């Protein structure tokens, strides 16, 4: 019997929106969200111009909104967001693809640059494994920094290869929607770019 594995990007592939942005709105409210992004706009512009890396811009945003927040409080908000808000952003076509692959005995892994905190319960609910960005915690509080590297671009490949021996699989699938997913897509025998935009 053939052995298969499928890697799915989360934001924009499985979801219709960037869940980091939606999570911040959910956690802080719309006005603080827009004010915070206005204050951090120099870093966001610098990232768009490729003057600073993705990780630095992301850490500036995370630190502005969540630095020194107790982990327990943060996780409670993440769990509420996953339960109450996340379902509205899920693409039916992506959910069907995940289910169809699993019915064929193919292992599904979510690979996301978003923090694992609001994805892990959902991933567990659909019987998928999860590789995602980890947030740094000190003294049971968020520092606003990322633990290790942001799970984006080539880091997705490194994380996958650290967890799975792809040569052991007859079929490798990958699904993504941005340039940051292309290194992951290059690992696959069957790759799909922006596959669920109309479903």
GISULWO-V141223 format. One record per pair of residues at least 6 apart in sequence whose ideal C-beta (glycine too) atoms are under 6 Angstrom apart, sorted by the first residue. I is the first residue (numbers start at 1). GAP is how many residues later the second one is. Records with the same first field share a line. If there is no record, write none. Layout:
I=GAP  GAP
This chain:
2=168
3=166  167
4=102  165  167
5=102  164  167
6=95  100  102  167
7=102  104  167  177
8=6  102  167
9=167  172
10=100  102
11=7  8  103
12=165
13=162  163  164
14=80
15=74
16=73
17=72
19=95
20=94
23=58  95
24=9  41
25=8
26=55  59
27=50
28=37
36=28  29
40=20  21  24
43=14  17
44=13
46=6
47=10
54=96  98
55=95
58=92
59=86  87
62=82
63=81
66=76
67=77
68=73
69=73
70=71
71=66  69
74=68
75=42
78=39  40
81=37
82=36  39  40
91=105
93=103  106
94=102
98=10  28
101=7
102=6
108=20
109=20
110=13  18  20
111=20  45
112=7  20
113=20  37  38  39
115=18  20
116=16
119=13
120=10
123=7
131=28
132=19
133=13  17  18
134=13
135=7
136=7  9  11
149=6
151=8
152=28
153=27  30
154=29
156=28
157=26  27
166=6
171=18
172=16  17
173=15  17
174=10  11  14  17
175=17  20
176=8  9
177=17
185=6
